Amino acid sequence: MQYTYTPKETCSKKMIIDINEDNETINSVKIIGGCPGNTVGVSKLVEGRKIKDVINMLKDIPCGLKGTSCPDQLSKALEEIVKNIG
């Protein structure tokens, strides 16, 4: 299933997250906007991983003085997905 998330307070503008049919594993992530090397790298690193593991890995990573980051926003998107899946 594919989900779209709009990040807040980051350079990235949209995250498109594809979740496996098991509702526990990430198939792919595409981050639009942001620093290309970082966002593509993060996307590749989370492919095939369990959602809960990625949330724990990326949650609360800051970018400068923003208090959030693209990885942190990805964790928030995944938390929303888990909440909506039930």
LINHU-V69445 format. One record per residue. N is the residue number from 0. PHI is phi in whole degrees, -180 to 180 (NA if undefined). Layout:
BEGIN
n: {N N}
phi: {PHI PHI}
END
This chain:
BEGIN
n: {0 1 2 3 4 5 6 7 8 9 10 11 12 13 14 15 16 17 18 19 20 21 22 23 24 25 26 27 28 29 30 31 32 33 34 35 36 37 38 39 40 41 42 43 44 45 46 47 48 49 50 51 52 53 54 55 56 57 58 59 60 61 62 63 64 65 66 67 68 69 70 71 72 73 74 75 76 77 78 79 80 81 82 83 84 85}
phi: {NA -105 -125 -120 -133 -103 -66 -117 62 -132 -75 -72 -109 -158 -126 -113 -118 -107 -105 -62 -60 -74 61 -127 -122 -89 -80 -160 -137 -123 -109 -99 90 83 -80 -54 -62 -71 -69 -68 -62 -61 -58 -67 -69 -93 -59 83 -91 -72 -54 -63 -66 -68 -56 -62 -73 -103 -60 71 -77 -90 -124 61 -98 -68 84 -149 -162 -61 -61 -62 -66 -64 -63 -67 -61 -67 -62 -62 -61 -60 -63 -74 -69 94}
END
